Amino acid sequence: MSFALLVRMQTMTDRGTSTTFPRHPLATSDVATQPQTHVLARKVAFGITALVTPIAAGAAVAALARSRRLGLVAGGATALLFGVARWQFQRWFADEPAYTVERTIGDLEIRSYQPRVEAHTRFSTLEFDEVRERGFRRIAAYIFGANSQQRELEMTCPVTIAPRTTSHTVAFVMPPGISLGQLPQPDDSRILIVQVPARRVAVLRYHGGYKAETVIEHAAELRDLAAQAGLTTLGEPMFAGFDPPTTLPFLRRTEIWIELA
């Protein structure tokens, strides 16, 4: 079963209570998310490589071993490896918002992000793991067609979770090149499409799980490192996940962000 299909099935179970946002009016601003890299070129290059390499590997093994059967096995195994790589590294083929790296301070990376458009949903509960799962399903439903145009949008990364005093906000970056006014309205009134201004953040990257205890541990580490570096921070650290839950924890790209003054 594909990850996208799994998410579609899971969204049907999301009936939790949360803060309701008003539906957004069509905006006149032309601000749109700008992509960090050219994902289309990466998809094309990977597709060509994934097609040609198994054929070449199978032909080489068949010639060396003088066995057509071994050649087919080698080609099939190579194709399987490419399939697993495509599944486990989905972030390589998803757009992320444009940023520049101002500098690095030890394990910290100081980034400057351009304005972008995001879909937000807010939860009154402070249970991080519950918010992560329900928030992802809810906004994924909007992306997969639960909107005024029944339009399917491209998946992007990262998914962010920002804590507040009495709530958490889950956010998806909207696809590049589409302004707020061009996006369809969500069927679910608990989702708000917003423009996020340019901002600077300090980032701590790690590989690992998405569980609350892991996130809290690295958020505390980020705070300590920022203080040691003399950085002036704003608000609380937020979680940024670049991979779906199906990606093995040690292969995930996970970050903790905190906004800078």
C-alpha positions as CSV (number, residue, x, y, z in Angstrom):
1,M,0.0,0.0,0.0
2,S,1.4,3.4,-0.9
3,F,2.0,6.1,1.7
4,A,-0.4,8.5,0.0
5,L,-3.2,5.9,0.0
6,L,-2.5,5.1,3.7
7,V,-2.8,8.8,4.6
8,R,-6.1,9.0,2.6
9,M,-7.5,6.1,4.6
10,Q,-6.3,7.5,7.9
11,T,-7.8,11.0,7.3
12,M,-11.3,9.5,7.5
13,T,-10.7,8.7,11.2
14,D,-9.8,12.3,12.2
15,R,-12.8,13.6,14.2
16,G,-11.0,15.2,17.2
17,T,-11.8,18.6,18.8
18,S,-9.7,21.6,17.9
19,T,-9.8,25.3,17.5
20,T,-11.8,26.3,14.4
21,F,-10.4,28.8,12.0
22,P,-12.5,31.1,9.8
23,R,-12.3,30.2,6.1
24,H,-9.8,32.4,4.3
25,P,-11.0,35.0,1.8
26,L,-9.3,35.0,-1.6
27,A,-6.1,37.2,-1.2
28,T,-4.9,39.7,-3.7
29,S,-1.2,39.3,-2.7
30,D,1.0,37.4,-5.2
31,V,3.3,36.1,-2.4
32,A,4.0,32.4,-3.1
33,T,6.4,29.8,-1.7
34,Q,9.7,29.7,-3.5
35,P,11.5,26.3,-3.8
36,Q,14.9,25.6,-2.4
37,T,16.0,23.2,-5.1
38,H,14.8,22.0,-8.5
39,V,12.9,18.8,-7.5
40,L,11.6,18.1,-11.1
41,A,15.1,17.7,-12.4
42,R,16.0,15.4,-9.5
43,K,12.9,13.3,-10.2
44,V,13.8,13.0,-13.9
45,A,17.4,12.1,-13.2
46,F,16.4,9.5,-10.6
47,G,13.8,8.0,-12.9
48,I,16.3,7.6,-15.8
49,T,18.9,6.2,-13.5
50,A,16.4,3.8,-11.9
51,L,15.5,2.5,-15.4
52,V,18.9,2.2,-17.0
53,T,21.0,0.9,-14.0
54,P,19.0,-2.4,-13.5
55,I,19.2,-3.1,-17.2
56,A,22.9,-2.5,-17.3
57,A,23.5,-4.5,-14.1
58,G,21.5,-7.4,-15.4
59,A,23.3,-7.4,-18.8
60,A,26.7,-7.2,-17.1
61,V,26.0,-10.1,-14.7
62,A,24.5,-12.2,-17.5
63,A,27.6,-11.7,-19.7
64,L,30.1,-12.4,-16.9
65,A,28.2,-15.4,-15.5
66,R,27.0,-16.6,-18.9
67,S,23.6,-17.0,-17.3
68,R,20.5,-15.2,-18.4
69,R,18.7,-16.2,-15.2
70,L,21.4,-14.6,-13.0
71,G,21.2,-11.5,-15.1
72,L,17.5,-11.2,-14.5
73,V,18.0,-11.7,-10.8
74,A,20.7,-9.0,-10.7
75,G,18.5,-6.6,-12.6
76,G,15.5,-7.3,-10.5
77,A,17.5,-6.9,-7.3
78,T,18.9,-3.6,-8.5
79,A,15.5,-2.3,-9.4
80,L,14.2,-3.3,-6.0
81,L,17.0,-1.3,-4.3
82,F,16.0,1.8,-6.3
83,G,12.4,1.3,-5.3
84,V,13.4,1.1,-1.6
85,A,15.5,4.2,-1.9
86,R,12.6,6.1,-3.6
87,W,10.3,5.0,-0.7
88,Q,12.7,5.8,2.1
89,F,14.0,9.1,0.8
90,Q,10.8,10.7,-0.3
91,R,12.1,14.1,1.0
92,W,14.6,14.1,-2.0
93,F,11.6,14.4,-4.3
94,A,9.5,17.0,-2.4
95,D,9.9,20.8,-2.5
96,E,10.9,22.7,0.6
97,P,10.8,26.5,1.1
98,A,13.8,28.6,-0.1
99,Y,16.3,29.7,2.5
100,T,19.9,30.8,2.7
101,V,22.4,29.7,5.3
102,E,23.9,32.8,7.0
103,R,26.4,31.0,9.0
104,T,27.0,27.9,11.2
105,I,27.9,28.0,14.9
106,G,29.0,24.5,16.0
107,D,26.0,22.3,15.5
108,L,23.7,25.2,14.8
109,E,22.7,26.5,11.4
110,I,21.4,30.1,11.1
111,R,18.9,30.3,8.2
112,S,17.0,33.1,6.6
113,Y,13.7,32.0,5.0
114,Q,11.8,33.8,2.3
115,P,8.0,34.5,2.8
116,R,5.9,31.5,2.1
117,V,2.3,30.2,2.2
118,E,1.3,27.5,4.7
119,A,-1.7,25.5,5.8
120,H,-2.2,25.7,9.5
121,T,-4.4,23.7,12.0
122,R,-4.5,24.3,15.7
123,F,-5.1,21.8,18.6
124,S,-6.0,22.8,22.1
125,T,-4.3,19.7,23.5
126,L,-0.6,19.8,24.5
127,E,0.0,16.1,23.8
128,F,2.7,16.3,21.1
129,D,2.4,12.8,19.7
130,E,-1.4,13.1,19.3
131,V,-1.1,16.6,17.7
132,R,1.6,15.3,15.2
133,E,-0.6,12.3,14.0
134,R,-3.9,14.1,13.9
135,G,-2.5,17.3,12.4
136,F,-0.7,15.5,9.6
137,R,-3.9,13.5,8.7
138,R,-6.1,16.6,8.7
139,I,-3.9,18.8,6.4
140,A,-3.0,15.8,4.2
141,A,-6.8,15.4,3.5
142,Y,-6.8,19.0,2.2
143,I,-3.8,18.3,0.0
144,F,-5.3,15.1,-1.4
145,G,-8.5,16.9,-2.5
146,A,-10.7,17.8,0.5
147,N,-11.1,21.4,-0.8
148,S,-13.3,23.6,-2.8
149,Q,-11.8,22.6,-6.1
150,Q,-11.3,18.9,-5.3
151,R,-7.8,19.6,-6.3
152,E,-4.8,17.4,-5.4
153,L,-1.7,19.4,-4.4
154,E,1.9,18.4,-4.3
155,M,3.3,17.2,-1.0
156,T,6.1,19.3,0.4
157,C,8.4,19.4,3.4
158,P,8.8,20.0,6.2
159,V,5.8,19.6,8.4
160,T,6.2,21.9,11.4
161,I,4.7,21.8,14.9
162,A,4.8,25.0,16.9
163,P,3.9,25.0,20.6
164,R,2.0,27.8,22.2
165,T,0.9,28.5,25.8
166,T,-2.2,26.4,25.5
167,S,-2.1,24.8,22.1
168,H,0.0,23.4,19.2
169,T,-0.1,24.5,15.6
170,V,0.7,22.0,12.8
171,A,1.7,23.6,9.5
172,F,2.3,22.3,5.9
173,V,4.2,24.4,3.4
174,M,2.1,24.9,0.3
175,P,3.5,24.0,-3.2
176,P,5.9,26.6,-4.8
177,G,4.6,29.2,-7.2
178,I,1.0,29.2,-5.9
179,S,-0.2,32.3,-4.0
180,L,-2.7,32.2,-1.2
181,G,-5.4,33.5,-3.4
182,Q,-4.9,30.8,-6.0
183,L,-5.2,27.9,-3.5
184,P,-8.5,26.2,-3.0
185,Q,-10.4,26.7,0.3
186,P,-10.2,23.7,2.7
187,D,-13.4,21.8,3.3
188,D,-12.4,21.6,6.9
189,S,-12.9,24.9,8.7
190,R,-10.2,23.9,11.2
191,I,-7.6,24.6,8.5
192,L,-6.4,28.1,7.7
193,I,-4.2,29.1,4.7
194,V,-1.8,31.8,5.7
195,Q,1.1,33.9,4.5
196,V,4.2,33.5,6.6
197,P,6.6,36.5,6.5
198,A,10.3,36.2,6.1
199,R,12.1,35.0,9.2
200,R,15.4,33.9,10.6
201,V,15.8,30.7,12.6
202,A,18.5,28.8,14.4
203,V,18.3,25.1,13.4
204,L,19.5,22.0,15.2
205,R,19.4,18.9,12.9
206,Y,19.3,15.3,14.1
207,H,18.3,11.8,12.9
208,G,15.8,10.0,14.9
209,G,12.3,9.4,16.0
210,Y,9.4,11.8,16.1
211,K,8.3,10.9,19.7
212,A,7.7,13.7,22.2
213,E,10.6,12.8,24.5
214,T,13.1,12.9,21.6
215,V,11.8,16.3,20.4
216,I,11.8,17.7,24.0
217,E,15.4,16.6,24.5
218,H,16.6,18.2,21.3
219,A,14.6,21.4,21.9
220,A,16.3,21.8,25.2
221,E,19.7,21.3,23.5
222,L,18.8,23.9,20.9
223,R,18.0,26.4,23.6
224,D,21.3,25.8,25.4
225,L,23.3,26.1,22.2
226,A,21.5,29.3,21.2
227,A,22.2,30.8,24.6
228,Q,25.8,29.8,24.5
229,A,26.1,31.5,21.1
230,G,24.6,34.7,22.4
231,L,21.6,34.5,20.1
232,T,18.4,36.4,20.9
233,T,15.5,34.0,20.4
234,L,11.7,34.5,20.1
235,G,9.1,32.1,21.3
236,E,9.5,28.4,21.8
237,P,11.4,25.8,19.7
238,M,9.4,24.1,17.0
239,F,9.6,20.7,15.4
240,A,10.3,20.3,11.6
241,G,10.0,16.8,10.1
242,F,11.0,16.2,6.5
243,D,10.1,12.5,6.2
244,P,6.9,10.5,6.5
245,P,6.5,8.1,9.4
246,T,7.3,5.2,7.1
247,T,10.9,6.3,6.8
248,L,13.2,4.4,9.1
249,P,14.1,6.6,12.1
250,F,17.9,6.6,11.5
251,L,17.3,7.8,7.9
252,R,15.0,10.7,8.8
253,R,16.0,14.3,8.5
254,T,14.5,16.0,11.6
255,E,15.1,19.5,12.8
256,I,14.3,21.8,15.7
257,W,13.9,25.4,14.9
258,I,13.7,28.6,17.0
259,E,13.0,32.0,15.6
260,L,15.7,34.7,16.0
261,A,15.2,38.4,16.6
